[in-house]
Structure formats: C-alpha cells, structure tokens
Amino acid sequence: MLKTHAVKSAIILVAGLLMAGTVAAKEMKIAYVDVQAVAAKIPQAVAMQETIKKEFSDRIEAVNKLEKDIGFNIEKLRRDGPTMSEQQQEELKVAVTNQRKQYEELARPLDEEIRTRQAEERNKVLALIKTAIDVVAEREKIDMVLNSGAAVYAKPEFDISEAVMTQVSKAK
C-alpha cells in the first residue's frame, strides 16, 4: 500500500512537471537565424575576402606563375622530348623536379597561412553576427535563438535572418 501511494505520488509529480514545462514552453518566444546565409551576404564577409586576397596576392601570383612554368616545361618535354638530346631532356627533367620542389615549399605554407587568416576573419564576422543576434533578440524580446540547422521544422515567420543581416550591416 505504501509503495502504490509512492508510485501514484511520483506519477502525479511527473505529470505536474510535464504540464508546467508545457506551459513555460508556450510562453517562451523562440526564433531562428541562418548564420551561414547571413555570413555570406553581409558586406563584412566581402571585405574579409578582399583583405585576404590583397594580403596574399603577390605570393599567390608567384605560386600560380610557378605552376604555369611547371606545366609549360612538362608539355615541352612531352612535345619536344623526342627531338631533344638526352642532356637537354635531363636538364629539363631536373628543372621540372626543382620547380615542383619549390612549388611544394611555397604552396603548402601559403595555403596554411590563408586558411589561418580566413579562420581569424571568419571568427570576427561570426562575432559580429553573434552581437547582432543578441541585439535583435533583445529588441524583439526573444527568449531563445537557434541556428536554422538545429531546427527540424520552423515557420518562416520565426526567421530573424534578415533582421540580423540589417543589424550586422550597421556595425563597422
């Protein structure tokens, strides 16, 4: 008898908590934002790409030139190889090998540096977006903002992406 009373009390308690949770959830204002779309459309992202492009343009140009030179020499060896002397062929092969080695020495570190800079700049943009989300959520009295990818389904009227883009665009 004591056990059944305890079980009934526990069931009533759980049901009460579930009902209270449902009431609280109905009162909570939830919205979502497509952070990736916002990041792709805001002017700061375009500026970020331009900054990185300018910062690394000379080195990218050097790597691209080296890549073209390698391609040209490989094509020359393939096309003119049969008519070249063995010494000329060997010199061209050595030149291609040296160019490839130089390419690897330049391209890999450059690629890593570009990725690092992109990550730094992307973090700055994401910080701006986060700040804008906070401002929009506060202004519109939203209790919770989800990333659009976290929601399985959400009505379009709960999407605050445009408001966030507008807010980020105002930021410097």
Secondary structure by P-SEA (a helix, b strand, c coil): caaaaaaaaaaaaaaaaaaaaaaaaaabbbbbbaaaaaaaccaaaaaaaaaaaaacaaaaaaaaaaaaaaaaaaaaaaaccccccaaaaaaaaaaaaaaaaaaaaccaaaaaaaaaaaaaaaaaaaaaaaaaaaaaaaaacccccccccccccccccccaaaaaaaaaaacc
